[in-house]
Structure formats: structure tokens, C-alpha cells
């Protein structure tokens, strides 16, 4: 499945090299499908669209209670640290399971700003691959999704793991959903596995409803 208009027959303009973001998308799709020939097909499809020390002190009244309270606080902090460590370990493990070359780009990005919350159950990782376009890895919890939005440019979204559904249908691992201005949709991850998706966009999402109104106000300020 390639999206709204299925541009598989488009020819790549020979005089213009493909953008690195689109190359990453094409090579990741080829890795998912285990077929290097898919790179040529994906490039053809996309070519036309433009990471203590304390000093001793005398005991005072209530000292024992104070010490015990501090121990409890330390244990609570240690438990929180262990939970944070386990969460970080899971995040790294998820990225390590991604196909190359997406894995390398995601690991590099984790050393930068890292994951950013974009909504309930939705995280975004900005990928710096030398692209002129916006390149992001999306992590969508089952049942969650992006807010309903339109597009100011062309957006290609490759499903890497899991699946998501929008107004145009179901997109599984290896599928690319291509959207253009006027294609208003709200992608939501299907039940089961966490959905990772690689999105390359020549513009920005244009949110609808109240969120769109707030976004437009912020842009004017």
C-alpha cells in the first residue's frame, strides 16, 4: 500500500539527487521487506515529491525519626531511579530492534534532544540526516495517535513496526502512507504492538479544530 494516489509509476528526475530523508525512508522500507530492489521502486515513488559526606553532629530530639524518614526517602529515590533505568533500557532496546539504517539515525538522535512528548501515547524523535525536509521517528502506543490534521506539504509515513489506521485505510509494517494538502486525517495505532513510523515531510501539519486555532495564534505571536 502506498497511500492516496499510489505514485509507483513516477520517474525520478535524473538531474536532481534524492533528499537524504527520502533515501532513509526508501532504504528502511527495503530493509523491512528484505529486498534491495525495493530501494529503486521506493526512490521512483518518492522522487517527484519534494537522540556524600556529612560532618558528625550531636543527636537532638527526634533525630532517630528524622534519620528513618531520610532512609525512606532514599529508598524511594532509588526505586524511582531503578524504574527510570528500566524505562531507558526498554527505550534503547526498542531502537536497537529497528532496521538499519534507521537504527543508526535513531541512536544518534537519542544522544541529542531525545524523545519529545507530542501528545498522549505519542513521542517524536527528530532525526538529523542532512535532509531539507522534516524527518521524524514516531512512537505511537496502541490506541493512541496524532491529532487530526491537514498538511502544508507532502508527507510520506513509513510504518516500521505495528500498524496504524486513518480515514484512508490500514497501514502495516512496510507500507507508506503519502499525504498532500487537503488530505485531512488522524492516524491511530492499532491494538497490539507499539507502532514506530518514519515520517518525512516537506511542510508542517496543519491541525484542525481547537488545537489548530491555538497553533495559529502561537505562530502569530
N, C-alpha and C positions, 0 to 999 in steps of 0.2 A: 504494500500500500504506500503510495507516495503523496497523498494529500488531495487537495481540492481539484486540481486540474491535471494531475498526473503528467508532468513535463518530461517524461523519459526520452522523448524524441528530440529534445533541444540539442543543438550543436554548440560545443564550446568555441568561443571566439579565439582563434589561434593567436591573435596579436596581443592578447591580454592574459597574463598568468592568473591562475585561480587564487583567490584570497586564502591566506593560511587557515582562517577559521573554517572555511568550506572544505579545505583539504583535510583538516582534522575530522570534520563530520563524515566525509566520504571514506577516509581510511578506517574510522571507527566502525562504520557500517560494514565495511568489507571484513574487518576482524570478527565482527559478530556473526557474519554469515559464512566465515571460513572460505571465502572465495575472493582472491585478489583481483579477479576480473571485474568484480563489483565496483572497484575503485573507478574504473573507466566509465562504467554506467552511471555511477553517482555523480562523478565530475561532469558528465554530459548533462545530467539532470539539473545540476546547480549552477552551471557555468554562466547562464544568461542572467542570473539574479545576484543583482549586485548585493588560596592557602596559615644556746641561751644561758645566758648566765645571769644569776641574781646574787647580790651581796647578802650574807646572813643577817637576820634581824630577829629581835626578841619576839616571843609569842605574845599575842594580845587576845583579848576576849573574842571568842568566835573564830579564832584562827583555823581550827580544825574544819569547821563548816565551810569557811572560805576556800581552804585547800581542796576539799572534796568537790566543791562547786567548780573549781578550776579544772580538776581532773575530768569531771563530767563534760565540761566544755571542750577540753582537748580531745576526748573520745568522740564527741560529736563532730568536731572538726576533722578528725582523722577519718571518720566514717564518710563524711562528705567528700574528702579528698579521694578516698577509695572509689566512691561512686563516680566522681569526675574522671578518675583514671580509667575506670572500666568503660565509661562512655566514650572517652577519647580513643581507647583501644578499639572499640567497636567501629568508630568512625574511620580509623585508619584501615581496619580490616575490610570494611566495605569498599574503600577506594582501591585497595590492593586487588580486589576481585574484578575491577573494571578492566576492559581490554586495552591493550596498547594501541595507539599512542595516547589515548585519553587518560590512562592511569598516570603516566609521567606528568602530563599537564596539570592534573588534579593534585598530585602530591606537591608539585612546585607551588601551586596556589594555596595549599594548606599552610605553607610556611610564610605566607603573606597575611592578608586580612582574614583568611579562613572563611568558614561558612557564615553567612548572614541570614538572619530570620527575615522571611518575606511574607509571613502570614502563618496562620495555624496549620501545622504539619508541613510547611513548605520552607525549605532552605535553598539558598542560592550561593554558588561558588563562582566568582569571576575568574575566568581563565585568560592569562596573558600569553597569547601565542603569536603576537605580532600582527594581529588582524585589524583591518579598518572597521570591522563590524563589532557588535556586542556579542561576545562568546561567553556562555554561562553553562555550568552544570547545575541541574535542578535535582533536588532530593525531595520527593513527594511521598508522604505517608499514605497508606491505603485509606481511601475515603476522603482525602484532602485534595486540594488543588489550588490553582491560581484564580484570582478574582476574574470575573467576566470582563473581557477587554477586546478592543479593536486593535489595529496595527497601523503605525505611521510609515512602515516599510515592509519589506519581505522578511518573513520569519520561517526558518526551517528548524524543526524539532525532531531529533532522532531519539527514539525510545531505546535505552541501553539495557535496562532491566525492568521487570514488571510490565505494566501496561497502563495506559490512560484512555479515557473516553471523553469525547466532546460532542458538539452538535453534529459533527460530520461522520462520526463512527468510532470504532475501536482501533487503537494503535498499539501493537505489541512490539516486543524486542526486535530491532532491525527495521522497523517501519519509520518512515519520515512523514511528518505532517507539515505541509507547506501552506502558509497563510499569507494573504496580501491585505492591503487596506480594504475595509468593508467586510472582511471575514471576522465577525464578532463571535467569540466562543469562550467557554470556560472548561479547560481540561481538568479532569478529576481522576486520580489514580484508582485503579480497580482494586477490589479486595485481594488480600494475599500478600505478595512480596512488595517491598518498598520499590517505588518507581524512580529510577535515575534516568534523566533525559538530558541530552546535549542540545542546547538552543543557540542558533546563530541568526542574528537579526540585523538588518540594515537600518532599522529605526528603533522606536521605543513603543511599549504597549500603551494604548490609549484606553484607560479604564472608563467604564460606564457607570452610571448611577451616582450615588453619593461619593464614592471613592474617586470617581473621575472629576467631580466638582472640586473636591479638596485638592486633588493633584494639580488641576489647572490654576487654583488660587496660589498654591505654593510656587508654581513656575513664574507667576507674575510678580511675586514678592522679591 
